[in-house]
Amino acid sequence: MRRLISITKSRLDPAALSRAVSAPKHGAVASFIGIVRSPHAGRRVAAVSYDCFLPLAEKELARIAAAAERRWPARIAVAHRIGRLKVGEASVAIAAGSAHRAQACAACRFVLEEIKLRLPIWKQEHDARGAGRWLAGCALPRKRS
Amino acid sequence: MKRKIELYGRLRDAGLGSSVVVDLPSPVTARRALSILKSSFGPQSVLLKGCALATGDEVLSSSNELPAGRLALLPPVCGG
């Protein structure tokens, strides 16, 4: 089955992801769009830069989607933006298609939470003067020995 | 053996550029390699808290020996 995964410098197209997981047997499509916002933590944000260890991130995102598809009878499409984004631009988009809403919503939420925990991507907020601040994150889970 | 280790996220602000080259024994575990890397970072070694070594395929456990090929030092992640 073709994986609907991407990590890209291009603008995201959430509607295309929803279309990609739509099927006659899917009575529900749940979607999530993460958007660069301002202010954040009391600071005005002008832009956000996403750094990425691409070879691992692409594999990890595919693993996350595959794990969701194993856990729920769902089809997942997910895209994460990297590079510099302005406020209001989409940074991550997820679509989960399934027969029922509970499964679609649960699978979509799972993918988002796993991205937060294990995708090797880092976020740097920039203020109006261009000064950057890396945001705190989650230590990566290590492979079991 | 000299190994190039790529740096990401907050580690790019350590003043070391986008990668460091360190002299590591071979074989060497990820735990030992991290310890050696701390000395390369000097006063900035606090940035290594919560960091992990990874290949292009997986995050290494502390007891894993470093494989050949691409290596990266990854701080806590913040996607989404």
Backbone of each chain as ProteinMPNN parsed JSONL, in Angstrom:
{"seq_chain_A": "MRRLISITKSRLDPAALSRAVSAPKHGAVASFIGIVRSPHAGRRVAAVSYDCFLPLAEKELARIAAAAERRWPARIAVAHRIGRLKVGEASVAIAAGSAHRAQACAACRFVLEEIKLRLPIWKQEHDARGAGRWLAGCALPRKRS", "coords_chain_A": {"N_chain_A": [[0.841, -1.193, 0.0], [0.546, 2.212, -0.827], [2.353, 4.676, 0.884], [1.247, 7.582, 2.542], [2.879, 9.908, 3.182], [4.734, 12.754, 4.063], [7.513, 14.99, 4.353], [8.207, 18.229, 4.063], [9.322, 21.227, 2.348], [7.498, 22.68, 1.108], [4.323, 24.41, 0.867], [1.635, 23.114, 2.809], [-1.106, 20.914, 1.943], [-3.877, 20.365, 3.251], [-6.458, 19.555, 2.453], [-5.976, 17.853, 0.347], [-4.838, 15.702, 1.653], [-7.016, 14.761, 3.132], [-8.667, 13.985, 1.044], [-7.132, 11.904, 0.091], [-7.389, 9.875, 1.94], [-9.971, 9.254, 1.836], [-12.671, 7.053, 1.122], [-15.088, 4.778, -0.261], [-15.795, 2.996, 1.795], [-15.176, 4.385, 4.039], [-16.691, 6.045, 6.473], [-16.023, 8.189, 7.924], [-13.809, 10.929, 8.13], [-11.227, 12.172, 9.903], [-9.483, 15.113, 10.674], [-6.521, 17.042, 11.28], [-4.973, 20.142, 11.685], [-2.039, 21.747, 12.312], [-1.048, 24.97, 13.191], [1.056, 27.771, 12.782], [1.335, 30.052, 15.39], [0.708, 33.255, 16.964], [0.369, 35.333, 19.792], [2.871, 33.321, 21.534], [3.356, 31.713, 24.541], [3.355, 34.171, 25.797], [4.939, 35.708, 24.186], [5.455, 37.64, 21.268], [5.291, 36.292, 18.08], [7.035, 36.175, 15.058], [7.773, 34.44, 13.064], [8.383, 30.939, 12.443], [10.916, 28.504, 12.495], [11.523, 25.275, 11.296], [13.644, 22.701, 12.028], [15.196, 19.652, 10.921], [16.058, 16.207, 11.045], [16.274, 14.638, 8.38], [16.467, 11.925, 7.109], [15.902, 10.096, 9.172], [13.538, 11.189, 10.171], [11.687, 10.869, 8.079], [11.454, 8.096, 8.018], [10.535, 7.617, 10.605], [8.105, 8.957, 10.662], [6.673, 7.442, 8.839], [6.63, 5.061, 10.272], [5.054, 5.797, 12.451], [2.59, 6.329, 11.213], [2.072, 3.785, 10.206], [1.836, 2.362, 12.582], [-0.489, 3.469, 13.624], [-2.276, 2.599, 11.706], [-2.173, -0.097, 12.128], [-3.289, -0.277, 14.633], [-5.848, 0.806, 14.507], [-8.65, 0.357, 12.277], [-7.872, 2.085, 9.927], [-6.968, 4.596, 7.526], [-4.124, 6.495, 6.977], [-2.929, 9.752, 6.323], [-0.261, 12.009, 6.295], [1.521, 15.029, 6.748], [4.391, 17.012, 7.27], [5.674, 20.198, 7.659], [8.785, 21.786, 6.944], [11.522, 24.123, 7.402], [11.259, 27.736, 7.084], [8.417, 29.264, 8.426], [5.575, 31.44, 8.239], [3.454, 33.182, 10.583], [0.269, 31.734, 10.849], [0.56, 29.916, 8.816], [0.32, 26.444, 7.899], [1.81, 23.907, 9.811], [1.756, 21.221, 10.311], [-0.167, 18.538, 9.052], [-2.76, 16.225, 9.294], [-4.64, 13.419, 8.289], [-7.167, 11.073, 8.866], [-8.832, 8.333, 7.75], [-11.664, 6.332, 8.249], [-14.053, 3.707, 9.019], [-15.733, 4.538, 11.033], [-16.428, 7.324, 13.252], [-15.185, 7.379, 15.795], [-12.939, 5.762, 15.577], [-11.553, 7.064, 13.537], [-11.04, 9.589, 14.696], [-9.53, 8.844, 16.943], [-7.281, 7.647, 15.772], [-6.199, 9.79, 14.367], [-5.549, 11.539, 16.468], [-3.669, 9.977, 17.802], [-1.55, 9.882, 15.944], [-0.743, 12.563, 15.936], [0.096, 12.912, 18.629], [2.217, 11.104, 18.761], [3.954, 12.219, 16.913], [4.716, 14.488, 18.333], [6.194, 13.286, 20.318], [8.262, 11.74, 19.156], [9.202, 12.434, 16.585], [11.988, 13.502, 14.769], [12.254, 16.548, 14.754], [12.641, 20.066, 15.124], [11.72, 23.118, 16.666], [12.018, 26.539, 16.157], [11.316, 29.642, 17.356], [10.895, 32.914, 16.03], [11.328, 36.326, 16.78], [10.149, 39.703, 16.081], [12.479, 41.057, 15.58], [14.081, 39.181, 14.565], [15.44, 37.532, 16.22], [16.051, 34.283, 17.483], [14.528, 31.501, 19.215], [14.869, 28.394, 20.525], [12.425, 25.929, 21.093], [11.527, 24.101, 24.028], [11.499, 20.526, 24.272], [10.648, 17.012, 23.859], [12.598, 14.396, 25.139], [14.059, 12.001, 23.013], [12.679, 8.723, 22.656], [14.656, 5.891, 23.247], [15.954, 3.15, 21.361], [15.33, -0.191, 22.475], [17.857, -2.102, 24.086]], "CA_chain_A": [[0.0, 0.0, 0.0], [1.335, 3.432, -0.913], [2.342, 5.483, 2.108], [0.873, 8.965, 2.281], [3.719, 10.557, 4.173], [5.725, 13.669, 3.492], [8.147, 16.066, 5.106], [8.389, 19.075, 2.889], [9.488, 22.674, 2.487], [6.394, 23.309, 0.375], [3.079, 24.662, 1.598], [0.846, 21.892, 2.969], [-2.437, 20.893, 1.343], [-4.662, 19.443, 4.1], [-7.607, 18.986, 1.732], [-5.481, 16.72, -0.456], [-4.664, 14.564, 2.569], [-8.361, 14.224, 3.425], [-9.123, 13.255, -0.152], [-6.318, 10.692, -0.085], [-7.834, 8.806, 2.851], [-11.412, 9.044, 1.633], [-12.996, 5.835, 0.381], [-16.507, 4.457, -0.043], [-16.002, 2.305, 3.073], [-14.846, 5.293, 5.138], [-17.791, 6.944, 6.825], [-15.495, 9.331, 8.682], [-12.439, 11.413, 7.94], [-10.835, 13.146, 10.925], [-8.28, 15.808, 10.25], [-5.908, 18.007, 12.206], [-4.006, 21.066, 11.081], [-1.287, 22.571, 13.26], [-0.812, 26.274, 12.545], [1.97, 28.667, 13.502], [0.509, 31.069, 16.043], [1.305, 34.333, 17.74], [1.601, 35.114, 20.559], [3.08, 32.026, 22.165], [3.996, 31.834, 25.85], [3.489, 35.58, 26.125], [5.855, 36.387, 23.262], [4.973, 37.826, 19.906], [6.055, 35.447, 17.148], [6.995, 36.652, 13.675], [7.927, 33.274, 12.184], [8.918, 29.736, 13.096], [11.729, 27.646, 11.631], [11.565, 23.867, 11.68], [14.84, 21.957, 11.639], [14.786, 18.251, 10.786], [17.005, 15.171, 10.615], [15.333, 14.126, 7.388], [16.364, 10.48, 6.827], [15.22, 9.433, 10.287], [12.18, 11.732, 10.307], [10.808, 10.235, 7.091], [11.177, 6.71, 8.452], [9.766, 7.642, 11.849], [6.724, 9.35, 10.336], [6.053, 6.259, 8.227], [6.376, 4.093, 11.356], [3.921, 6.294, 13.238], [1.366, 6.097, 10.428], [1.849, 2.335, 10.146], [1.371, 1.936, 13.911], [-1.903, 3.868, 13.725], [-3.077, 1.746, 10.819], [-2.267, -1.422, 12.764], [-4.096, -0.202, 15.855], [-7.234, 1.081, 14.127], [-8.9, 0.112, 10.847], [-7.866, 3.453, 9.403], [-5.956, 4.973, 6.525], [-3.517, 7.732, 7.475], [-2.075, 10.614, 5.489], [0.316, 13.007, 7.199], [2.593, 15.847, 6.169], [4.992, 17.979, 8.195], [6.429, 21.241, 6.959], [10.06, 22.208, 7.529], [11.943, 25.424, 6.883], [10.726, 28.907, 7.793], [6.984, 29.462, 8.216], [4.989, 32.65, 8.819], [2.266, 32.983, 11.419], [-0.912, 31.414, 10.049], [0.818, 28.806, 7.901], [0.178, 25.11, 8.489], [3.076, 23.221, 10.041], [1.518, 19.776, 10.238], [-1.536, 18.186, 8.665], [-3.014, 14.782, 9.448], [-5.993, 12.975, 7.968], [-7.397, 9.655, 9.161], [-10.11, 7.865, 7.227], [-12.061, 5.051, 8.824], [-15.491, 3.469, 8.867], [-16.494, 5.209, 12.091], [-15.79, 8.55, 13.742], [-14.329, 7.159, 16.966], [-11.66, 5.229, 15.098], [-10.859, 8.108, 12.771], [-10.546, 10.621, 15.63], [-8.477, 8.26, 17.79], [-6.08, 7.445, 14.96], [-5.653, 11.121, 14.07], [-4.949, 12.039, 17.707], [-2.486, 9.157, 18.051], [-0.464, 10.317, 15.06], [-0.258, 13.859, 16.415], [0.836, 12.757, 19.897], [3.483, 10.421, 18.46], [4.826, 13.229, 16.277], [5.262, 15.328, 19.406], [7.104, 12.5, 21.162], [9.362, 10.982, 18.533], [9.655, 12.851, 15.253], [13.171, 14.359, 14.947], [12.02, 17.893, 14.212], [12.84, 21.066, 16.179], [11.014, 24.364, 16.354], [12.658, 27.767, 16.638], [10.471, 30.816, 17.156], [11.613, 34.163, 15.757], [10.568, 37.537, 17.074], [10.143, 40.673, 14.984], [13.862, 41.491, 15.282], [14.779, 38.056, 13.946], [16.085, 36.683, 17.234], [15.437, 32.959, 17.538], [14.487, 30.81, 20.505], [14.471, 26.991, 20.343], [11.451, 25.531, 22.097], [11.822, 22.863, 24.753], [10.791, 19.4, 23.665], [10.642, 15.707, 24.515], [13.769, 13.556, 24.851], [13.662, 10.899, 22.135], [12.745, 7.371, 23.205], [15.756, 5.137, 22.641], [15.743, 1.74, 21.025], [15.691, -1.118, 23.547], [19.097, -2.829, 23.766]], "C_chain_A": [[0.879, 1.247, 0.0], [1.201, 4.246, 0.364], [2.083, 6.941, 1.764], [1.554, 9.847, 3.315], [4.59, 11.585, 3.458], [6.247, 14.642, 4.537], [8.679, 17.006, 4.042], [8.631, 20.537, 3.239], [8.336, 23.419, 1.804], [5.175, 23.488, 1.266], [2.245, 23.373, 1.663], [-0.536, 22.053, 2.336], [-3.306, 19.904, 2.124], [-5.835, 18.81, 3.355], [-7.188, 17.78, 0.887], [-5.275, 15.489, 0.424], [-6.017, 13.927, 2.878], [-8.906, 13.445, 2.229], [-8.403, 11.914, -0.283], [-6.779, 9.546, 0.814], [-9.342, 8.564, 2.746], [-11.622, 7.789, 0.786], [-14.467, 5.519, 0.638], [-16.767, 3.789, 1.306], [-15.731, 3.205, 4.281], [-15.997, 6.275, 5.371], [-17.32, 8.17, 7.577], [-14.081, 9.658, 8.226], [-12.191, 12.467, 9.012], [-9.558, 13.816, 10.461], [-7.808, 16.774, 11.321], [-4.942, 18.864, 11.401], [-3.353, 21.855, 12.2], [-0.851, 23.837, 12.548], [0.122, 27.11, 13.411], [1.163, 29.822, 14.081], [1.358, 32.123, 16.744], [0.182, 35.02, 18.512], [1.698, 33.671, 21.042], [3.87, 32.251, 23.44], [4.302, 33.31, 26.181], [4.414, 36.36, 25.202], [5.209, 36.513, 21.886], [5.888, 37.055, 18.956], [5.913, 36.002, 15.734], [7.042, 35.482, 12.694], [8.459, 32.115, 13.019], [9.743, 28.98, 12.066], [11.717, 26.229, 12.189], [12.836, 23.229, 11.111], [14.49, 20.472, 11.68], [15.972, 17.368, 10.426], [16.22, 14.286, 9.649], [15.312, 12.602, 7.221], [15.63, 9.724, 7.934], [13.771, 9.91, 10.393], [11.227, 11.072, 9.308], [10.466, 8.809, 7.513], [10.268, 6.704, 9.673], [8.309, 8.016, 11.576], [5.976, 8.182, 9.681], [5.738, 5.205, 9.29], [5.159, 4.508, 12.184], [2.61, 6.021, 12.496], [1.045, 4.61, 10.375], [1.323, 1.821, 11.481], [-0.1, 2.293, 14.091], [-2.779, 2.951, 12.879], [-3.171, 0.307, 11.335], [-3.262, -1.399, 13.915], [-5.576, 0.035, 15.56], [-7.419, 0.719, 12.661], [-9.021, 1.458, 10.126], [-6.783, 3.595, 8.348], [-5.461, 6.359, 6.93], [-2.769, 8.447, 6.362], [-1.554, 11.721, 6.4], [1.455, 13.735, 6.5], [3.09, 16.832, 7.218], [5.835, 18.94, 7.382], [7.745, 21.47, 7.68], [10.491, 23.504, 6.839], [11.268, 26.539, 7.669], [9.265, 29.152, 7.412], [6.541, 30.774, 8.868], [3.826, 32.259, 9.728], [1.067, 32.75, 10.497], [-0.697, 30.284, 9.065], [0.73, 27.471, 8.633], [1.537, 24.431, 8.609], [2.921, 21.705, 9.964], [0.06, 19.55, 9.863], [-1.671, 16.672, 8.702], [-4.443, 14.511, 9.0], [-6.074, 11.486, 8.242], [-8.783, 9.292, 8.657], [-10.431, 6.509, 7.806], [-13.566, 4.883, 8.652], [-16.293, 4.329, 9.834], [-15.705, 6.364, 12.692], [-14.835, 8.295, 14.904], [-12.944, 6.674, 16.537], [-10.865, 6.295, 14.348], [-10.264, 9.153, 13.704], [-9.398, 10.078, 16.476], [-7.181, 8.098, 16.999], [-5.404, 8.787, 14.655], [-4.924, 11.672, 15.301], [-3.653, 11.287, 18.022], [-1.304, 9.641, 17.217], [0.113, 11.647, 15.554], [0.589, 13.7, 17.682], [2.184, 12.063, 19.663], [4.468, 11.36, 17.763], [5.5, 14.072, 17.346], [6.339, 14.598, 20.2], [8.354, 12.021, 20.45], [9.834, 11.449, 17.164], [10.843, 13.805, 15.398], [13.064, 15.672, 14.18], [12.094, 18.864, 15.382], [12.3, 22.401, 15.703], [11.747, 25.546, 16.97], [11.737, 28.944, 16.318], [11.34, 32.049, 16.939], [10.727, 35.338, 16.141], [10.744, 38.53, 15.925], [11.543, 41.15, 14.619], [14.687, 40.374, 14.652], [15.479, 37.141, 14.937], [15.32, 35.373, 17.365], [15.51, 32.347, 18.922], [14.0, 29.382, 20.241], [13.498, 26.614, 21.45], [11.867, 24.216, 22.745], [11.006, 21.724, 24.15], [10.858, 18.15, 24.509], [11.909, 14.949, 24.13], [13.307, 12.344, 24.048], [13.697, 9.563, 22.861], [13.837, 6.589, 22.481], [15.335, 3.707, 22.369], [16.105, 0.882, 22.23], [16.914, -1.902, 23.133], [18.813, -4.311, 23.557]], "O_chain_A": [[1.852, 1.322, 0.751], [0.1, 4.478, 0.862], [2.642, 7.468, 0.803], [0.918, 10.441, 4.185], [5.119, 11.318, 2.379], [5.541, 15.054, 5.458], [9.506, 16.619, 3.217], [8.201, 21.02, 4.286], [8.222, 24.64, 1.915], [5.019, 22.809, 2.281], [2.164, 22.632, 0.683], [-1.061, 23.159, 2.21], [-3.46, 18.751, 1.72], [-6.17, 17.652, 3.602], [-7.941, 16.819, 0.734], [-5.512, 14.364, -0.014], [-6.148, 12.703, 2.883], [-9.522, 12.389, 2.382], [-8.989, 10.92, -0.713], [-6.579, 8.377, 0.483], [-9.905, 7.76, 3.489], [-10.858, 7.505, -0.137], [-15.027, 5.947, 1.647], [-17.827, 3.984, 1.901], [-16.023, 2.829, 5.415], [-16.236, 7.192, 4.586], [-18.1, 9.083, 7.844], [-13.269, 8.768, 7.972], [-12.842, 13.511, 9.04], [-8.662, 13.167, 9.922], [-8.584, 17.253, 12.147], [-4.198, 18.37, 10.554], [-4.033, 22.553, 12.951], [-0.342, 23.782, 11.428], [-0.017, 27.144, 14.633], [0.409, 30.487, 13.371], [2.528, 31.917, 17.065], [-0.875, 35.271, 17.934], [0.736, 32.907, 20.967], [4.92, 32.894, 23.43], [5.341, 33.641, 26.752], [4.646, 37.549, 25.419], [4.515, 35.612, 21.416], [7.112, 37.162, 19.033], [4.803, 36.266, 15.272], [6.428, 35.528, 11.628], [8.92, 32.294, 14.146], [9.335, 28.829, 10.914], [11.879, 26.013, 13.39], [13.068, 23.218, 9.902], [13.577, 20.076, 12.404], [16.797, 17.741, 9.592], [15.586, 13.311, 10.055], [14.226, 12.023, 7.193], [14.835, 8.824, 7.662], [12.877, 9.113, 10.677], [10.089, 10.754, 9.653], [9.323, 8.37, 7.378], [9.347, 5.894, 9.77], [7.394, 7.46, 12.183], [4.792, 7.968, 9.942], [4.706, 4.536, 9.221], [4.34, 3.672, 12.568], [1.643, 5.54, 13.086], [-0.117, 4.217, 10.485], [0.462, 0.942, 11.512], [-0.868, 1.509, 14.647], [-3.88, 2.577, 13.283], [-4.118, -0.414, 11.023], [-3.985, -2.368, 14.148], [-6.448, -0.469, 16.268], [-6.467, 0.765, 11.883], [-10.113, 1.901, 9.769], [-5.825, 2.824, 8.293], [-6.248, 7.269, 7.189], [-2.069, 7.824, 5.564], [-2.31, 12.3, 7.18], [2.241, 13.14, 5.764], [2.3, 17.414, 7.962], [6.614, 18.53, 6.521], [7.808, 21.357, 8.904], [9.909, 23.921, 5.838], [10.769, 26.323, 8.773], [8.923, 29.235, 6.232], [7.061, 31.168, 9.912], [3.294, 31.152, 9.646], [0.871, 33.459, 9.51], [-1.663, 29.741, 8.528], [1.024, 27.378, 9.825], [2.312, 24.381, 7.654], [3.856, 20.997, 9.592], [-0.83, 20.278, 10.302], [-0.813, 15.94, 8.209], [-5.35, 15.288, 9.299], [-5.166, 10.729, 7.897], [-9.783, 9.87, 9.083], [-9.572, 5.629, 7.852], [-14.261, 5.793, 8.201], [-17.386, 4.793, 9.511], [-14.475, 6.382, 12.648], [-13.785, 8.931, 14.989], [-11.921, 7.115, 17.062], [-9.65, 6.406, 14.511], [-9.115, 9.561, 13.53], [-8.406, 10.773, 16.699], [-6.101, 8.386, 17.514], [-4.178, 8.892, 14.686], [-3.821, 12.206, 15.19], [-2.666, 11.885, 18.453], [-0.194, 9.791, 17.727], [1.331, 11.823, 15.582], [1.667, 14.283, 17.793], [3.177, 12.405, 20.303], [5.674, 11.294, 18.002], [6.7, 14.339, 17.278], [7.282, 15.215, 20.695], [9.409, 11.905, 21.075], [10.795, 10.891, 16.634], [10.724, 14.822, 16.081], [13.68, 15.874, 13.133], [11.671, 18.544, 16.493], [12.401, 22.766, 14.532], [12.057, 25.546, 18.161], [11.423, 29.205, 15.156], [12.381, 32.212, 17.576], [9.528, 35.345, 15.863], [11.402, 38.234, 14.928], [11.78, 41.593, 13.495], [15.834, 40.579, 14.256], [16.04, 36.111, 14.562], [14.089, 35.359, 17.358], [16.422, 32.629, 19.7], [12.872, 29.176, 19.794], [13.72, 26.944, 22.615], [12.469, 23.347, 22.114], [9.939, 21.952, 23.581], [11.093, 18.208, 25.716], [12.259, 14.865, 22.953], [12.286, 11.733, 24.366], [14.639, 9.29, 23.604], [13.929, 6.624, 21.254], [14.481, 3.141, 23.052], [17.071, 1.177, 22.934], [17.024, -2.327, 21.983], [19.731, -5.083, 23.28]]}, "seq_chain_B": "MKRKIELYGRLRDAGLGSSVVVDLPSPVTARRALSILKSSFGPQSVLLKGCALATGDEVLSSSNELPAGRLALLPPVCGG", "coords_chain_B": {"N_chain_B": [[39.318, 6.783, 15.825], [38.166, 9.153, 13.493], [35.032, 10.679, 13.574], [32.275, 12.121, 11.955], [29.707, 14.041, 13.297], [26.467, 15.0, 13.016], [24.674, 17.98, 13.892], [21.678, 19.158, 15.397], [18.737, 21.266, 15.816], [18.678, 22.988, 18.907], [21.35, 22.538, 19.29], [22.699, 23.607, 17.215], [23.209, 26.117, 17.952], [25.446, 26.103, 19.472], [27.762, 27.107, 18.632], [29.378, 25.538, 17.124], [28.836, 24.955, 14.58], [27.193, 23.052, 11.954], [27.935, 20.503, 12.33], [30.155, 18.256, 14.118], [33.486, 17.028, 14.334], [34.781, 14.277, 15.831], [37.188, 12.435, 17.69], [36.896, 9.114, 18.127], [37.023, 6.029, 19.95], [37.084, 2.717, 18.49], [35.485, -0.342, 18.62], [32.777, 1.7, 19.922], [30.481, 2.555, 22.46], [27.223, 4.167, 22.396], [26.777, 5.545, 24.75], [29.377, 6.048, 25.741], [30.381, 7.525, 23.63], [28.777, 9.801, 23.781], [29.69, 10.835, 26.158], [32.287, 11.531, 25.468], [31.712, 13.43, 23.544], [30.727, 15.46, 25.132], [32.952, 16.713, 26.132], [33.877, 17.959, 23.848], [32.043, 19.96, 23.572], [32.565, 21.607, 25.664], [32.046, 24.428, 27.717], [29.482, 24.586, 26.817], [28.308, 22.188, 27.188], [26.054, 21.672, 28.624], [24.001, 21.798, 26.874], [23.728, 19.274, 25.916], [22.063, 17.819, 27.47], [19.545, 15.419, 27.669], [19.926, 14.629, 25.068], [20.274, 12.414, 22.221], [22.029, 9.917, 20.365], [21.818, 9.114, 16.929], [21.192, 7.161, 13.982], [20.481, 7.315, 10.46], [18.377, 5.623, 10.477], [17.493, 4.91, 13.042], [17.093, 5.734, 16.562], [19.747, 5.447, 18.793], [20.33, 3.149, 21.478], [21.797, 3.508, 24.776], [23.666, 1.491, 25.126], [24.227, 0.557, 22.63], [26.604, -0.076, 20.045], [28.3, 2.338, 18.065], [27.308, 2.428, 14.758], [28.711, 2.176, 11.401], [28.574, 4.878, 9.03], [26.112, 7.508, 8.59], [25.748, 9.761, 11.292], [23.976, 11.355, 13.936], [23.434, 13.893, 16.378], [20.865, 14.345, 18.526], [18.744, 16.653, 19.974], [16.086, 17.009, 22.519], [12.877, 16.607, 21.014], [10.582, 18.606, 19.023], [8.255, 18.691, 17.32], [5.381, 19.386, 15.188]], "CA_chain_B": [[38.765, 7.01, 14.492], [37.434, 10.418, 13.436], [33.647, 10.54, 13.102], [31.492, 13.349, 11.817], [28.4, 13.919, 13.941], [25.623, 16.144, 12.655], [24.005, 18.636, 15.016], [20.352, 19.675, 15.046], [17.98, 22.041, 16.799], [19.4, 23.93, 19.76], [22.787, 22.262, 19.237], [23.287, 24.466, 16.171], [23.578, 27.39, 18.587], [26.589, 25.891, 20.359], [28.934, 27.744, 18.032], [30.208, 24.492, 16.513], [28.39, 24.737, 13.207], [26.142, 22.045, 11.767], [28.47, 19.172, 12.658], [31.449, 18.226, 14.789], [34.292, 15.834, 14.061], [35.392, 13.866, 17.101], [38.008, 11.224, 17.649], [36.243, 8.122, 18.973], [37.559, 4.669, 19.82], [36.223, 1.822, 17.707], [34.098, 0.088, 18.736], [32.439, 2.568, 21.049], [29.032, 2.605, 22.691], [26.616, 5.508, 22.317], [26.984, 6.201, 26.053], [30.762, 6.535, 25.796], [30.524, 8.571, 22.615], [28.156, 11.021, 24.32], [30.596, 11.361, 27.181], [33.401, 12.174, 24.758], [31.164, 14.625, 22.898], [30.568, 16.528, 26.132], [34.197, 17.484, 26.246], [33.964, 18.807, 22.65], [31.147, 21.099, 23.739], [33.11, 22.49, 26.698], [31.052, 25.065, 28.588], [28.14, 24.43, 26.233], [27.907, 20.782, 27.301], [24.712, 21.613, 29.2], [23.069, 21.613, 25.748], [23.602, 17.85, 25.592], [21.09, 17.161, 28.35], [18.392, 14.855, 26.959], [20.251, 14.333, 23.669], [20.497, 11.017, 21.839], [22.704, 9.675, 19.08], [20.939, 8.393, 16.009], [21.554, 6.968, 12.586], [19.351, 7.682, 9.605], [17.321, 4.624, 10.623], [16.953, 4.726, 14.391], [17.763, 6.338, 17.711], [20.549, 4.393, 19.415], [20.291, 3.021, 22.937], [23.097, 3.829, 25.37], [24.604, 0.369, 25.019], [24.518, 0.251, 21.217], [27.847, 0.412, 19.445], [28.039, 3.212, 16.933], [27.533, 1.782, 13.46], [29.306, 3.021, 10.366], [27.58, 5.676, 8.31], [25.686, 8.826, 9.07], [25.423, 9.856, 12.716], [23.481, 12.671, 14.329], [23.167, 14.126, 17.796], [19.517, 14.912, 18.461], [18.179, 17.144, 21.232], [14.647, 16.735, 22.654], [12.189, 16.997, 19.776], [9.5, 19.577, 19.195], [7.53, 18.811, 16.061], [3.971, 19.724, 15.272]], "C_chain_B": [[37.946, 8.309, 14.496], [36.046, 10.173, 12.845], [32.99, 11.911, 13.028], [30.108, 13.111, 12.43], [27.6, 15.185, 13.656], [24.892, 16.673, 13.886], [22.684, 19.23, 14.543], [19.758, 20.493, 16.18], [18.884, 22.965, 17.597], [20.914, 23.721, 19.705], [23.482, 23.105, 18.172], [23.727, 25.815, 16.745], [24.8, 27.26, 19.488], [27.857, 26.537, 19.813], [29.864, 26.759, 17.355], [29.824, 24.227, 15.062], [27.34, 23.643, 13.141], [26.649, 20.624, 12.022], [29.773, 19.335, 13.432], [32.178, 16.962, 14.334], [35.017, 15.494, 15.356], [36.18, 12.577, 16.881], [37.415, 10.225, 18.632], [36.953, 6.782, 18.84], [36.609, 3.82, 18.975], [36.488, 0.369, 18.138], [33.899, 1.011, 19.943], [30.912, 2.578, 21.215], [28.531, 4.039, 22.567], [26.849, 6.26, 23.631], [28.381, 6.827, 26.13], [30.98, 7.668, 24.785], [29.918, 9.884, 23.099], [29.05, 11.672, 25.361], [31.773, 12.102, 26.532], [32.922, 13.468, 24.086], [31.031, 15.786, 23.874], [31.826, 17.372, 26.237], [34.387, 18.385, 25.012], [33.13, 20.07, 22.813], [31.632, 22.06, 24.817], [32.019, 23.092, 27.556], [29.62, 24.942, 28.066], [27.603, 23.013, 26.412], [26.537, 20.625, 27.951], [23.662, 21.392, 28.104], [22.836, 20.139, 25.432], [22.605, 17.117, 26.481], [19.891, 16.689, 27.527], [18.67, 14.496, 25.513], [20.479, 12.835, 23.443], [21.268, 10.972, 20.53], [21.792, 8.831, 18.202], [21.616, 8.202, 14.672], [20.377, 7.466, 11.74], [18.191, 6.723, 9.714], [16.689, 4.58, 12.001], [17.746, 5.53, 15.412], [18.492, 5.209, 18.439], [20.319, 4.354, 20.92], [21.704, 3.262, 23.468], [24.122, 2.731, 25.145], [24.905, -0.042, 23.575], [25.906, 0.736, 20.828], [27.501, 1.293, 18.261], [28.289, 2.457, 15.637], [28.28, 2.719, 12.513], [28.193, 3.84, 9.722], [27.204, 6.943, 9.031], [25.272, 8.778, 10.537], [24.965, 11.269, 13.038], [23.258, 12.713, 15.827], [21.877, 14.93, 17.872], [19.047, 15.382, 19.83], [16.702, 16.751, 21.355], [13.862, 17.357, 21.501], [10.979, 17.881, 20.048], [8.764, 19.785, 17.875], [6.089, 19.241, 16.282], [3.713, 21.207, 15.13]], "O_chain_B": [[37.134, 8.534, 15.394], [35.892, 9.561, 11.788], [33.138, 12.743, 13.923], [29.435, 12.126, 12.128], [28.008, 16.291, 14.012], [24.541, 15.92, 14.794], [22.585, 19.74, 13.428], [20.199, 20.429, 17.327], [19.749, 23.641, 17.038], [21.676, 24.628, 20.038], [24.698, 23.297, 18.215], [24.498, 26.551, 16.13], [25.152, 28.206, 20.193], [28.902, 26.514, 20.463], [31.007, 27.093, 17.044], [30.418, 23.376, 14.399], [26.68, 23.338, 14.134], [25.886, 19.662, 11.941], [30.406, 20.39, 13.41], [31.552, 15.957, 13.995], [35.763, 16.305, 15.903], [35.87, 11.762, 16.012], [37.43, 10.461, 19.84], [37.429, 6.43, 17.76], [35.452, 4.189, 18.779], [37.621, -0.098, 18.026], [34.734, 1.085, 20.845], [30.165, 2.605, 20.238], [29.306, 4.994, 22.624], [27.089, 7.467, 23.625], [28.539, 7.98, 26.53], [31.679, 8.641, 25.067], [30.476, 10.955, 22.858], [29.155, 12.896, 25.436], [32.19, 13.162, 26.998], [33.638, 14.469, 24.064], [31.199, 16.947, 23.5], [31.764, 18.589, 26.408], [34.99, 19.454, 25.116], [33.462, 21.12, 22.263], [31.17, 23.199, 24.885], [31.161, 22.375, 28.071], [28.662, 25.172, 28.805], [26.561, 22.67, 25.853], [25.921, 19.565, 27.845], [22.578, 20.87, 28.365], [21.865, 19.791, 24.761], [22.332, 15.934, 26.273], [19.298, 17.466, 26.779], [17.755, 14.097, 24.793], [20.83, 12.098, 24.365], [21.168, 11.874, 19.699], [21.086, 7.946, 18.685], [22.492, 8.972, 14.279], [19.395, 7.979, 12.276], [17.135, 6.954, 9.125], [15.509, 4.259, 12.14], [18.881, 5.944, 15.177], [17.922, 4.143, 18.672], [20.136, 5.39, 21.558], [22.678, 3.227, 22.716], [25.311, 3.008, 24.992], [25.753, -0.902, 23.339], [26.333, 1.819, 21.228], [26.536, 1.037, 17.541], [29.371, 1.904, 15.442], [28.453, 3.904, 12.799], [27.013, 3.52, 9.861], [27.885, 7.389, 9.955], [24.548, 7.881, 10.967], [25.481, 12.247, 12.498], [22.936, 11.706, 16.458], [21.794, 16.045, 17.357], [18.963, 14.577, 20.757], [16.124, 16.22, 20.406], [14.142, 18.476, 21.069], [10.432, 17.899, 21.151], [8.663, 20.905, 17.376], [5.644, 19.434, 17.414], [2.562, 21.64, 15.181]]}, "name": "protein", "num_of_chains": 2, "seq": "MRRLISITKSRLDPAALSRAVSAPKHGAVASFIGIVRSPHAGRRVAAVSYDCFLPLAEKELARIAAAAERRWPARIAVAHRIGRLKVGEASVAIAAGSAHRAQACAACRFVLEEIKLRLPIWKQEHDARGAGRWLAGCALPRKRSMKRKIELYGRLRDAGLGSSVVVDLPSPVTARRALSILKSSFGPQSVLLKGCALATGDEVLSSSNELPAGRLALLPPVCGG"}
